[in-house]
């Protein structure tokens, strides 16, 4: 938090401070969750790419046929 933000927060009434701090905590948790979800997705994509490179996988035409059925 920047010094300016800290000064502004210090000037707020107590209940408003509590509310703002709660918002910051929730935002921080959301950012952490978004980052971990992104990391999991990237790991999944890396695994899929490695499997395709190794000759594992299903041709896209077969996938499309399965979807149509």
PQR file with spaces between the fields and no chain letter, atoms N, CA, C, O and H, PARSE charges and radii, in Angstrom:
ATOM       1  N    UNK     1       0.856   -1.164    0.000 -0.4000 1.5000
ATOM       2  CA   UNK     1       0.000    0.000    0.000 -0.0000 2.0000
ATOM       3  C    UNK     1       0.906    1.232    0.000  0.5500 1.7000
ATOM       4  O    UNK     1       1.895    1.292    0.731 -0.5500 1.4000
ATOM       5  N    UNK     2       0.556    2.196   -0.819 -0.4000 1.5000
ATOM       6  CA   UNK     2       1.377    3.404   -0.911 -0.0000 2.0000
ATOM       7  C    UNK     2       1.192    4.270    0.335  0.5500 1.7000
ATOM       8  O    UNK     2       0.175    4.169    1.022 -0.5500 1.4000
ATOM       9  H    UNK     2      -0.247    2.148   -1.412  0.4000 1.0000
ATOM      10  N    UNK     3       2.174    5.118    0.623 -0.4000 1.5000
ATOM      11  CA   UNK     3       2.034    6.014    1.778 -0.0000 2.0000
ATOM      12  C    UNK     3       0.782    6.905    1.680  0.5500 1.7000
ATOM      13  O    UNK     3       0.122    7.173    2.684 -0.5500 1.4000
ATOM      14  H    UNK     3       3.000    5.200    0.065  0.4000 1.0000
ATOM      15  N    UNK     4       0.473    7.349    0.478 -0.4000 1.5000
ATOM      16  CA   UNK     4      -0.727    8.183    0.303 -0.0000 2.0000
ATOM      17  C    UNK     4      -1.994    7.409    0.660  0.5500 1.7000
ATOM      18  O    UNK     4      -2.893    7.942    1.311 -0.5500 1.4000
ATOM      19  H    UNK     4       1.009    7.131   -0.338  0.4000 1.0000
ATOM      20  N    UNK     5      -2.058    6.142    0.225 -0.4000 1.5000
ATOM      21  CA   UNK     5      -3.223    5.317    0.557 -0.0000 2.0000
ATOM      22  C    UNK     5      -3.310    5.098    2.065  0.5500 1.7000
ATOM      23  O    UNK     5      -4.399    5.116    2.640 -0.5500 1.4000
ATOM      24  H    UNK     5      -1.328    5.710   -0.304  0.4000 1.0000
ATOM      25  N    UNK     6      -2.160    4.890    2.700 -0.4000 1.5000
ATOM      26  CA   UNK     6      -2.145    4.697    4.155 -0.0000 2.0000
ATOM      27  C    UNK     6      -2.656    5.941    4.878  0.5500 1.7000
ATOM      28  O    UNK     6      -3.419    5.835    5.837 -0.5500 1.4000
ATOM      29  H    UNK     6      -1.276    4.875    2.234  0.4000 1.0000
ATOM      30  N    UNK     7      -2.233    7.126    4.415 -0.4000 1.5000
ATOM      31  CA   UNK     7      -2.696    8.368    5.040 -0.0000 2.0000
ATOM      32  C    UNK     7      -4.209    8.523    4.890  0.5500 1.7000
ATOM      33  O    UNK     7      -4.907    8.883    5.837 -0.5500 1.4000
ATOM      34  H    UNK     7      -1.613    7.213    3.635  0.4000 1.0000
ATOM      35  N    UNK     8      -4.701    8.243    3.678 -0.4000 1.5000
ATOM      36  CA   UNK     8      -6.143    8.355    3.454 -0.0000 2.0000
ATOM      37  C    UNK     8      -6.912    7.379    4.324  0.5500 1.7000
ATOM      38  O    UNK     8      -7.953    7.724    4.884 -0.5500 1.4000
ATOM      39  H    UNK     8      -4.134    7.950    2.909  0.4000 1.0000
ATOM      40  N    UNK     9      -6.403    6.165    4.438 -0.4000 1.5000
ATOM      41  CA   UNK     9      -7.054    5.157    5.263 -0.0000 2.0000
ATOM      42  C    UNK     9      -7.053    5.578    6.732  0.5500 1.7000
ATOM      43  O    UNK     9      -8.042    5.375    7.438 -0.5500 1.4000
ATOM      44  H    UNK     9      -5.558    5.885    3.983  0.4000 1.0000
ATOM      45  N    UNK    10      -5.957    6.157    7.188 -0.4000 1.5000
ATOM      46  CA   UNK    10      -5.852    6.584    8.584 -0.0000 2.0000
ATOM      47  C    UNK    10      -6.859    7.685    8.914  0.5500 1.7000
ATOM      48  O    UNK    10      -7.267    7.814   10.068 -0.5500 1.4000
ATOM      49  H    UNK    10      -5.154    6.321    6.615  0.4000 1.0000
ATOM      50  N    UNK    11      -7.259    8.468    7.940 -0.4000 1.5000
ATOM      51  CA   UNK    11      -8.183    9.569    8.178 -0.0000 2.0000
ATOM      52  C    UNK    11      -9.656    9.124    8.213  0.5500 1.7000
ATOM      53  O    UNK    11     -10.527    9.892    8.621 -0.5500 1.4000
ATOM      54  H    UNK    11      -6.927    8.363    7.003  0.4000 1.0000
ATOM      55  N    UNK    12      -9.921    7.915    7.796 -0.4000 1.5000
ATOM      56  CA   UNK    12     -11.305    7.434    7.753 -0.0000 2.0000
ATOM      57  C    UNK    12     -11.814    7.082    9.150  0.5500 1.7000
ATOM      58  O    UNK    12     -11.025    6.771   10.042 -0.5500 1.4000
ATOM      59  H    UNK    12      -9.213    7.291    7.465  0.4000 1.0000
ATOM      60  N    UNK    13     -13.145    7.133    9.338 -0.4000 1.5000
ATOM      61  CA   UNK    13     -13.730    6.647   10.590 -0.0000 2.0000
ATOM      62  C    UNK    13     -13.440    5.143   10.744  0.5500 1.7000
ATOM      63  O    UNK    13     -13.207    4.444    9.757 -0.5500 1.4000
ATOM      64  H    UNK    13     -13.786    7.386    8.613  0.4000 1.0000
ATOM      65  N    UNK    14     -13.460    4.662   11.986 -0.4000 1.5000
ATOM      66  CA   UNK    14     -13.087    3.278   12.286 -0.0000 2.0000
ATOM      67  C    UNK    14     -13.878    2.267   11.445  0.5500 1.7000
ATOM      68  O    UNK    14     -13.279    1.374   10.847 -0.5500 1.4000
ATOM      69  H    UNK    14     -13.649    5.229   12.787  0.4000 1.0000
ATOM      70  N    UNK    15     -15.196    2.388   11.389 -0.4000 1.5000
ATOM      71  CA   UNK    15     -16.005    1.414   10.642 -0.0000 2.0000
ATOM      72  C    UNK    15     -15.647    1.413    9.159  0.5500 1.7000
ATOM      73  O    UNK    15     -15.632    0.359    8.522 -0.5500 1.4000
ATOM      74  H    UNK    15     -15.683    3.113   11.876  0.4000 1.0000
ATOM      75  N    UNK    16     -15.360    2.582    8.613 -0.4000 1.5000
ATOM      76  CA   UNK    16     -14.965    2.679    7.212 -0.0000 2.0000
ATOM      77  C    UNK    16     -13.597    2.030    6.993  0.5500 1.7000
ATOM      78  O    UNK    16     -13.369    1.398    5.962 -0.5500 1.4000
ATOM      79  H    UNK    16     -15.372    3.438    9.130  0.4000 1.0000
ATOM      80  N    UNK    17     -12.691    2.185    7.955 -0.4000 1.5000
ATOM      81  CA   UNK    17     -11.380    1.532    7.870 -0.0000 2.0000
ATOM      82  C    UNK    17     -11.536    0.022    7.805  0.5500 1.7000
ATOM      83  O    UNK    17     -10.916   -0.653    6.984 -0.5500 1.4000
ATOM      84  H    UNK    17     -12.877    2.699    8.793  0.4000 1.0000
ATOM      85  N    UNK    18     -12.376   -0.488    8.688 -0.4000 1.5000
ATOM      86  CA   UNK    18     -12.605   -1.940    8.732 -0.0000 2.0000
ATOM      87  C    UNK    18     -13.164   -2.420    7.392  0.5500 1.7000
ATOM      88  O    UNK    18     -12.728   -3.444    6.865 -0.5500 1.4000
ATOM      89  H    UNK    18     -12.880    0.061    9.356  0.4000 1.0000
ATOM      90  N    UNK    19     -14.111   -1.693    6.854 -0.4000 1.5000
ATOM      91  CA   UNK    19     -14.718   -2.061    5.570 -0.0000 2.0000
ATOM      92  C    UNK    19     -13.671   -2.049    4.457  0.5500 1.7000
ATOM      93  O    UNK    19     -13.608   -2.982    3.656 -0.5500 1.4000
ATOM      94  H    UNK    19     -14.465   -0.862    7.282  0.4000 1.0000
ATOM      95  N    UNK    20     -12.859   -1.010    4.404 -0.4000 1.5000
ATOM      96  CA   UNK    20     -11.829   -0.893    3.365 -0.0000 2.0000
ATOM      97  C    UNK    20     -10.776   -2.005    3.491  0.5500 1.7000
ATOM      98  O    UNK    20     -10.360   -2.592    2.492 -0.5500 1.4000
ATOM      99  H    UNK    20     -12.910   -0.253    5.055  0.4000 1.0000
ATOM     100  N    UNK    21     -10.360   -2.281    4.712 -0.4000 1.5000
ATOM     101  CA   UNK    21      -9.378   -3.347    4.922 -0.0000 2.0000
ATOM     102  C    UNK    21      -9.969   -4.691    4.478  0.5500 1.7000
ATOM     103  O    UNK    21      -9.274   -5.498    3.860 -0.5500 1.4000
ATOM     104  H    UNK    21     -10.698   -1.805    5.523  0.4000 1.0000
ATOM     105  N    UNK    22     -11.233   -4.929    4.788 -0.4000 1.5000
ATOM     106  CA   UNK    22     -11.896   -6.154    4.341 -0.0000 2.0000
ATOM     107  C    UNK    22     -11.918   -6.258    2.829  0.5500 1.7000
ATOM     108  O    UNK    22     -11.693   -7.334    2.275 -0.5500 1.4000
ATOM     109  H    UNK    22     -11.796   -4.274    5.290  0.4000 1.0000
ATOM     110  N    UNK    23     -12.188   -5.141    2.152 -0.4000 1.5000
ATOM     111  CA   UNK    23     -12.189   -5.131    0.688 -0.0000 2.0000
ATOM     112  C    UNK    23     -10.805   -5.470    0.142  0.5500 1.7000
ATOM     113  O    UNK    23     -10.671   -6.234   -0.813 -0.5500 1.4000
ATOM     114  H    UNK    23     -12.371   -4.267    2.602  0.4000 1.0000
ATOM     115  N    UNK    24      -9.773   -4.887    0.765 -0.4000 1.5000
ATOM     116  CA   UNK    24      -8.409   -5.163    0.315 -0.0000 2.0000
ATOM     117  C    UNK    24      -8.030   -6.632    0.519  0.5500 1.7000
ATOM     118  O    UNK    24      -7.374   -7.237   -0.329 -0.5500 1.4000
ATOM     119  H    UNK    24      -9.882   -4.266    1.542  0.4000 1.0000
ATOM     120  N    UNK    25      -8.444   -7.188    1.635 -0.4000 1.5000
ATOM     121  CA   UNK    25      -8.155   -8.608    1.905 -0.0000 2.0000
ATOM     122  C    UNK    25      -8.849   -9.492    0.876  0.5500 1.7000
ATOM     123  O    UNK    25      -8.233  -10.409    0.333 -0.5500 1.4000
ATOM     124  H    UNK    25      -8.977   -6.697    2.324  0.4000 1.0000
ATOM     125  N    UNK    26     -10.131   -9.223    0.601 -0.4000 1.5000
ATOM     126  CA   UNK    26     -10.857  -10.016   -0.397 -0.0000 2.0000
ATOM     127  C    UNK    26     -10.226   -9.877   -1.779  0.5500 1.7000
ATOM     128  O    UNK    26     -10.109  -10.861   -2.510 -0.5500 1.4000
ATOM     129  H    UNK    26     -10.631   -8.478    1.042  0.4000 1.0000
ATOM     130  N    UNK    27      -9.822   -8.668   -2.139 -0.4000 1.5000
ATOM     131  CA   UNK    27      -9.179   -8.446   -3.431 -0.0000 2.0000
ATOM     132  C    UNK    27      -7.874   -9.222   -3.525  0.5500 1.7000
ATOM     133  O    UNK    27      -7.583   -9.837   -4.550 -0.5500 1.4000
ATOM     134  H    UNK    27      -9.917   -7.869   -1.545  0.4000 1.0000
ATOM     135  N    UNK    28      -7.096   -9.192   -2.457 -0.4000 1.5000
ATOM     136  CA   UNK    28      -5.825   -9.932   -2.453 -0.0000 2.0000
ATOM     137  C    UNK    28      -6.054  -11.432   -2.607  0.5500 1.7000
ATOM     138  O    UNK    28      -5.326  -12.103   -3.339 -0.5500 1.4000
ATOM     139  H    UNK    28      -7.333   -8.692   -1.624  0.4000 1.0000
ATOM     140  N    UNK    29      -7.063  -11.958   -1.918 -0.4000 1.5000
ATOM     141  CA   UNK    29      -7.373  -13.382   -2.027 -0.0000 2.0000
ATOM     142  C    UNK    29      -7.823  -13.728   -3.443  0.5500 1.7000
ATOM     143  O    UNK    29      -7.454  -14.775   -3.974 -0.5500 1.4000
ATOM     144  H    UNK    29      -7.655  -11.413   -1.323  0.4000 1.0000
ATOM     145  N    UNK    30      -8.619  -12.852   -4.056 -0.4000 1.5000
ATOM     146  CA   UNK    30      -9.081  -13.093   -5.424 -0.0000 2.0000
ATOM     147  C    UNK    30      -7.902  -13.118   -6.384  0.5500 1.7000
ATOM     148  O    UNK    30      -7.829  -13.974   -7.265 -0.5500 1.4000
ATOM     149  H    UNK    30      -8.919  -12.001   -3.625  0.4000 1.0000
ATOM     150  N    UNK    31      -6.983  -12.181   -6.211 -0.4000 1.5000
ATOM     151  CA   UNK    31      -5.802  -12.138   -7.079 -0.0000 2.0000
ATOM     152  C    UNK    31      -4.983  -13.413   -6.919  0.5500 1.7000
ATOM     153  O    UNK    31      -4.526  -13.981   -7.911 -0.5500 1.4000
ATOM     154  H    UNK    31      -7.042  -11.486   -5.495  0.4000 1.0000
ATOM     155  N    UNK    32      -4.793  -13.870   -5.678 -0.4000 1.5000
ATOM     156  CA   UNK    32      -4.039  -15.112   -5.443 -0.0000 2.0000
ATOM     157  C    UNK    32      -4.740  -16.288   -6.108  0.5500 1.7000
ATOM     158  O    UNK    32      -4.089  -17.139   -6.714 -0.5500 1.4000
ATOM     159  H    UNK    32      -5.165  -13.408   -4.872  0.4000 1.0000
ATOM     160  N    UNK    33      -6.067  -16.338   -5.996 -0.4000 1.5000
ATOM     161  CA   UNK    33      -6.834  -17.423   -6.608 -0.0000 2.0000
ATOM     162  C    UNK    33      -6.704  -17.382   -8.117  0.5500 1.7000
ATOM     163  O    UNK    33      -6.491  -18.414   -8.753 -0.5500 1.4000
ATOM     164  H    UNK    33      -6.596  -15.647   -5.504  0.4000 1.0000
ATOM     165  N    UNK    34      -6.830  -16.189   -8.697 -0.4000 1.5000
ATOM     166  CA   UNK    34      -6.707  -16.048  -10.145 -0.0000 2.0000
ATOM     167  C    UNK    34      -5.344  -16.523  -10.629  0.5500 1.7000
ATOM     168  O    UNK    34      -5.241  -17.185  -11.662 -0.5500 1.4000
ATOM     169  H    UNK    34      -7.003  -15.350   -8.181  0.4000 1.0000
ATOM     170  N    UNK    35      -4.296  -16.182   -9.879 -0.4000 1.5000
ATOM     171  CA   UNK    35      -2.941  -16.579  -10.262 -0.0000 2.0000
ATOM     172  C    UNK    35      -2.787  -18.086  -10.171  0.5500 1.7000
ATOM     173  O    UNK    35      -2.189  -18.693  -11.060 -0.5500 1.4000
ATOM     174  H    UNK    35      -4.379  -15.644   -9.040  0.4000 1.0000
ATOM     175  N    UNK    36      -3.314  -18.709   -9.118 -0.4000 1.5000
ATOM     176  CA   UNK    36      -3.174  -20.163   -8.986 -0.0000 2.0000
ATOM     177  C    UNK    36      -4.007  -20.888  -10.040  0.5500 1.7000
ATOM     178  O    UNK    36      -3.588  -21.929  -10.545 -0.5500 1.4000
ATOM     179  H    UNK    36      -3.800  -18.216   -8.396  0.4000 1.0000
ATOM     180  N    UNK    37      -5.179  -20.355  -10.377 -0.4000 1.5000
ATOM     181  CA   UNK    37      -5.993  -20.955  -11.433 -0.0000 2.0000
ATOM     182  C    UNK    37      -5.285  -20.848  -12.775  0.5500 1.7000
ATOM     183  O    UNK    37      -5.310  -21.782  -13.577 -0.5500 1.4000
ATOM     184  H    UNK    37      -5.519  -19.509   -9.966  0.4000 1.0000
ATOM     185  N    UNK    38      -4.653  -19.701  -13.014 -0.4000 1.5000
ATOM     186  CA   UNK    38      -3.913  -19.513  -14.257 -0.0000 2.0000
ATOM     187  C    UNK    38      -2.747  -20.495  -14.332  0.5500 1.7000
ATOM     188  O    UNK    38      -2.495  -21.083  -15.383 -0.5500 1.4000
ATOM     189  H    UNK    38      -4.633  -18.942  -12.363  0.4000 1.0000
ATOM     190  N    UNK    39      -2.043  -20.671  -13.228 -0.4000 1.5000
ATOM     191  CA   UNK    39      -0.914  -21.600  -13.194 -0.0000 2.0000
ATOM     192  C    UNK    39      -1.376  -23.025  -13.477  0.5500 1.7000
ATOM     193  O    UNK    39      -0.707  -23.765  -14.199 -0.5500 1.4000
ATOM     194  H    UNK    39      -2.248  -20.194  -12.373  0.4000 1.0000
ATOM     195  N    UNK    40      -2.513  -23.407  -12.913 -0.4000 1.5000
ATOM     196  CA   UNK    40      -3.049  -24.754  -13.145 -0.0000 2.0000
ATOM     197  C    UNK    40      -3.449  -24.930  -14.609  0.5500 1.7000
ATOM     198  O    UNK    40      -3.208  -25.982  -15.200 -0.5500 1.4000
ATOM     199  H    UNK    40      -3.056  -22.805  -12.327  0.4000 1.0000
ATOM     200  N    UNK    41      -4.052  -23.911  -15.183 -0.4000 1.5000
ATOM     201  CA   UNK    41      -4.448  -23.977  -16.591 -0.0000 2.0000
ATOM     202  C    UNK    41      -3.223  -24.085  -17.496  0.5500 1.7000
ATOM     203  O    UNK    41      -3.206  -24.885  -18.432 -0.5500 1.4000
ATOM     204  H    UNK    41      -4.248  -23.056  -14.703  0.4000 1.0000
ATOM     205  N    UNK    42      -2.205  -23.282  -17.217 -0.4000 1.5000
ATOM     206  CA   UNK    42      -0.984  -23.350  -18.023 -0.0000 2.0000
ATOM     207  C    UNK    42      -0.309  -24.710  -17.899  0.5500 1.7000
ATOM     208  O    UNK    42       0.204  -25.241  -18.885 -0.5500 1.4000
ATOM     209  H    UNK    42      -2.219  -22.633  -16.457  0.4000 1.0000
ATOM     210  N    UNK    43      -0.305  -25.275  -16.695 -0.4000 1.5000
ATOM     211  CA   UNK    43       0.275  -26.607  -16.503 -0.0000 2.0000
ATOM     212  C    UNK    43      -0.499  -27.647  -17.308  0.5500 1.7000
ATOM     213  O    UNK    43       0.092  -28.547  -17.906 -0.5500 1.4000
ATOM     214  H    UNK    43      -0.721  -24.844  -15.895  0.4000 1.0000
ATOM     215  N    UNK    44      -1.813  -27.517  -17.318 -0.4000 1.5000
ATOM     216  CA   UNK    44      -2.653  -28.438  -18.084 -0.0000 2.0000
ATOM     217  C    UNK    44      -2.375  -28.321  -19.582  0.5500 1.7000
ATOM     218  O    UNK    44      -2.308  -29.325  -20.291 -0.5500 1.4000
ATOM     219  H    UNK    44      -2.292  -26.786  -16.833  0.4000 1.0000
ATOM     220  N    UNK    45      -2.214  -27.091  -20.053 -0.4000 1.5000
ATOM     221  CA   UNK    45      -1.908  -26.884  -21.468 -0.0000 2.0000
ATOM     222  C    UNK    45      -0.528  -27.441  -21.816  0.5500 1.7000
ATOM     223  O    UNK    45      -0.348  -28.035  -22.879 -0.5500 1.4000
ATOM     224  H    UNK    45      -2.269  -26.275  -19.477  0.4000 1.0000
ATOM     225  N    UNK    46       0.444  -27.250  -20.925 -0.4000 1.5000
ATOM     226  CA   UNK    46       1.783  -27.799  -21.150 -0.0000 2.0000
ATOM     227  C    UNK    46       1.738  -29.321  -21.233  0.5500 1.7000
ATOM     228  O    UNK    46       2.395  -29.929  -22.079 -0.5500 1.4000
ATOM     229  H    UNK    46       0.298  -26.767  -20.062  0.4000 1.0000
ATOM     230  N    UNK    47       0.955  -29.923  -20.344 -0.4000 1.5000
ATOM     231  CA   UNK    47       0.834  -31.388  -20.337 -0.0000 2.0000
ATOM     232  C    UNK    47       0.195  -31.865  -21.638  0.5500 1.7000
ATOM     233  O    UNK    47       0.649  -32.838  -22.240 -0.5500 1.4000
ATOM     234  H    UNK    47       0.422  -29.428  -19.657  0.4000 1.0000
ATOM     235  N    UNK    48      -0.856  -31.175  -22.065 -0.4000 1.5000
ATOM     236  CA   UNK    48      -1.537  -31.556  -23.307 -0.0000 2.0000
ATOM     237  C    UNK    48      -0.592  -31.408  -24.500  0.5500 1.7000
ATOM     238  O    UNK    48      -0.570  -32.269  -25.380 -0.5500 1.4000
ATOM     239  H    UNK    48      -1.224  -30.385  -21.575  0.4000 1.0000
ATOM     240  N    UNK    49       0.181  -30.336  -24.535 -0.4000 1.5000
ATOM     241  CA   UNK    49       1.126  -30.130  -25.635 -0.0000 2.0000
ATOM     242  C    UNK    49       2.178  -31.232  -25.650  0.5500 1.7000
ATOM     243  O    UNK    49       2.543  -31.730  -26.715 -0.5500 1.4000
ATOM     244  H    UNK    49       0.163  -29.637  -23.820  0.4000 1.0000
ATOM     245  N    UNK    50       2.665  -31.615  -24.473 -0.4000 1.5000
ATOM     246  CA   UNK    50       3.664  -32.681  -24.382 -0.0000 2.0000
ATOM     247  C    UNK    50       3.086  -34.005  -24.862  0.5500 1.7000
ATOM     248  O    UNK    50       3.765  -34.771  -25.547 -0.5500 1.4000
ATOM     249  H    UNK    50       2.369  -31.211  -23.608  0.4000 1.0000
ATOM     250  N    UNK    51       1.828  -34.276  -24.502 -0.4000 1.5000
ATOM     251  CA   UNK    51       1.187  -35.520  -24.949 -0.0000 2.0000
ATOM     252  C    UNK    51       1.016  -35.525  -26.459  0.5500 1.7000
ATOM     253  O    UNK    51       1.230  -36.552  -27.103 -0.5500 1.4000
ATOM     254  H    UNK    51       1.277  -33.653  -23.946  0.4000 1.0000
ATOM     255  N    UNK    52       0.635  -34.396  -27.028 -0.4000 1.5000
ATOM     256  CA   UNK    52       0.508  -34.319  -28.483 -0.0000 2.0000
ATOM     257  C    UNK    52       1.855  -34.514  -29.164  0.5500 1.7000
ATOM     258  O    UNK    52       1.949  -35.216  -30.171 -0.5500 1.4000
ATOM     259  H    UNK    52       0.461  -33.561  -26.504  0.4000 1.0000
ATOM     260  N    UNK    53       2.896  -33.895  -28.618 -0.4000 1.5000
ATOM     261  CA   UNK    53       4.242  -34.045  -29.174 -0.0000 2.0000
ATOM     262  C    UNK    53       4.714  -35.485  -29.100  0.5500 1.7000
ATOM     263  O    UNK    53       5.485  -35.930  -29.951 -0.5500 1.4000
ATOM     264  H    UNK    53       2.820  -33.324  -27.800  0.4000 1.0000
ATOM     265  N    UNK    54       4.258  -36.221  -28.088 -0.4000 1.5000
ATOM     266  CA   UNK    54       4.655  -37.619  -27.909 -0.0000 2.0000
ATOM     267  C    UNK    54       3.799  -38.569  -28.752  0.5500 1.7000
ATOM     268  O    UNK    54       3.963  -39.787  -28.676 -0.5500 1.4000
ATOM     269  H    UNK    54       3.632  -35.859  -27.397  0.4000 1.0000
ATOM     270  N    UNK    55       2.896  -38.015  -29.546 -0.4000 1.5000
ATOM     271  CA   UNK    55       2.059  -38.857  -30.392 -0.0000 2.0000
ATOM     272  C    UNK    55       0.802  -39.342  -29.709  0.5500 1.7000
ATOM     273  O    UNK    55       0.041  -40.120  -30.284 -0.5500 1.4000
ATOM     274  H    UNK    55       2.764  -37.026  -29.607  0.4000 1.0000
ATOM     275  N    UNK    56       0.576  -38.892  -28.489 -0.4000 1.5000
ATOM     276  CA   UNK    56      -0.652  -39.248  -27.792 -0.0000 2.0000
ATOM     277  C    UNK    56      -1.702  -38.213  -28.156  0.5500 1.7000
ATOM     278  O    UNK    56      -1.371  -37.077  -28.493 -0.5500 1.4000
ATOM     279  H    UNK    56       1.195  -38.260  -28.022  0.4000 1.0000
ATOM     280  N    UNK    57      -2.916  -38.590  -28.091 -0.4000 1.5000
ATOM     281  CA   UNK    57      -3.978  -37.631  -28.377 -0.0000 2.0000
ATOM     282  C    UNK    57      -4.926  -38.163  -29.425  0.5500 1.7000
ATOM     283  O    UNK    57      -4.762  -39.267  -29.945 -0.5500 1.4000
ATOM     284  H    UNK    57      -3.185  -39.513  -27.817  0.4000 1.0000
ATOM     285  N    UNK    58      -5.899  -37.368  -29.714 -0.4000 1.5000
ATOM     286  CA   UNK    58      -6.940  -37.750  -30.643 -0.0000 2.0000
ATOM     287  C    UNK    58      -6.976  -36.721  -31.766  0.5500 1.7000
ATOM     288  O    UNK    58      -6.932  -35.519  -31.505 -0.5500 1.4000
ATOM     289  H    UNK    58      -6.032  -36.471  -29.291  0.4000 1.0000
ATOM     290  N    UNK    59      -7.056  -37.179  -33.012 -0.4000 1.5000
ATOM     291  CA   UNK    59      -7.166  -36.217  -34.110 -0.0000 2.0000
ATOM     292  C    UNK    59      -8.422  -35.352  -33.957  0.5500 1.7000
ATOM     293  O    UNK    59      -9.462  -35.830  -33.505 -0.5500 1.4000
ATOM     294  H    UNK    59      -7.092  -38.155  -33.225  0.4000 1.0000
ATOM     295  N    UNK    60      -8.315  -34.109  -34.331 -0.4000 1.5000
ATOM     296  CA   UNK    60      -9.423  -33.170  -34.177 -0.0000 2.0000
ATOM     297  C    UNK    60     -10.669  -33.639  -34.927  0.5500 1.7000
ATOM     298  O    UNK    60     -11.792  -33.384  -34.491 -0.5500 1.4000
ATOM     299  H    UNK    60      -7.469  -33.721  -34.698  0.4000 1.0000
ATOM     300  N    UNK    61     -10.473  -34.321  -36.047 -0.4000 1.5000
ATOM     301  CA   UNK    61     -11.631  -34.808  -36.806 -0.0000 2.0000
ATOM     302  C    UNK    61     -12.453  -35.795  -35.979  0.5500 1.7000
ATOM     303  O    UNK    61     -13.683  -35.767  -36.000 -0.5500 1.4000
ATOM     304  H    UNK    61      -9.561  -34.529  -36.401  0.4000 1.0000
ATOM     305  N    UNK    62     -11.757  -36.665  -35.253 -0.4000 1.5000
ATOM     306  CA   UNK    62     -12.464  -37.638  -34.420 -0.0000 2.0000
ATOM     307  C    UNK    62     -13.190  -36.938  -33.278  0.5500 1.7000
ATOM     308  O    UNK    62     -14.301  -37.329  -32.921 -0.5500 1.4000
ATOM     309  H    UNK    62     -10.757  -36.688  -35.236  0.4000 1.0000
ATOM     310  N    UNK    63     -12.581  -35.919  -32.708 -0.4000 1.5000
ATOM     311  CA   UNK    63     -13.253  -35.158  -31.654 -0.0000 2.0000
ATOM     312  C    UNK    63     -14.529  -34.510  -32.172  0.5500 1.7000
ATOM     313  O    UNK    63     -15.567  -34.533  -31.511 -0.5500 1.4000
ATOM     314  H    UNK    63     -11.679  -35.602  -32.998  0.4000 1.0000
ATOM     315  N    UNK    64     -14.436  -33.941  -33.348 -0.4000 1.5000
ATOM     316  CA   UNK    64     -15.618  -33.294  -33.934 -0.0000 2.0000
ATOM     317  C    UNK    64     -16.728  -34.309  -34.179  0.5500 1.7000
ATOM     318  O    UNK    64     -17.903  -34.018  -33.959 -0.5500 1.4000
ATOM     319  H    UNK    64     -13.593  -33.922  -33.885  0.4000 1.0000
ATOM     320  N    UNK    65     -16.350  -35.509  -34.639 -0.4000 1.5000
ATOM     321  CA   UNK    65     -17.349  -36.557  -34.847 -0.0000 2.0000
ATOM     322  C    UNK    65     -18.016  -36.941  -33.526  0.5500 1.7000
ATOM     323  O    UNK    65     -19.230  -37.133  -33.470 -0.5500 1.4000
ATOM     324  H    UNK    65     -15.395  -35.746  -34.819  0.4000 1.0000
ATOM     325  N    UNK    66     -17.214  -37.051  -32.461 -0.4000 1.5000
ATOM     326  CA   UNK    66     -17.764  -37.419  -31.163 -0.0000 2.0000
ATOM     327  C    UNK    66     -18.713  -36.346  -30.646  0.5500 1.7000
ATOM     328  O    UNK    66     -19.718  -36.659  -30.008 -0.5500 1.4000
ATOM     329  H    UNK    66     -16.227  -36.895  -32.506  0.4000 1.0000
ATOM     330  N    UNK    67     -18.406  -35.110  -30.913 -0.4000 1.5000
ATOM     331  CA   UNK    67     -19.268  -34.013  -30.468 -0.0000 2.0000
ATOM     332  C    UNK    67     -20.599  -34.039  -31.211  0.5500 1.7000
ATOM     333  O    UNK    67     -21.649  -33.781  -30.623 -0.5500 1.4000
ATOM     334  H    UNK    67     -17.589  -34.856  -31.431  0.4000 1.0000
ATOM     335  N    UNK    68     -20.554  -34.346  -32.488 -0.4000 1.5000
ATOM     336  CA   UNK    68     -21.777  -34.368  -33.298 -0.0000 2.0000
ATOM     337  C    UNK    68     -22.711  -35.505  -32.899  0.5500 1.7000
ATOM     338  O    UNK    68     -23.927  -35.399  -33.062 -0.5500 1.4000
ATOM     339  H    UNK    68     -19.701  -34.555  -32.966  0.4000 1.0000
ATOM     340  N    UNK    69     -22.146  -36.589  -32.376 -0.4000 1.5000
ATOM     341  CA   UNK    69     -22.969  -37.774  -32.036 -0.0000 2.0000
ATOM     342  C    UNK    69     -23.806  -37.551  -30.853  0.5500 1.7000
ATOM     343  O    UNK    69     -24.548  -38.444  -30.444 -0.5500 1.4000
ATOM     344  H    UNK    69     -21.159  -36.674  -32.244  0.4000 1.0000
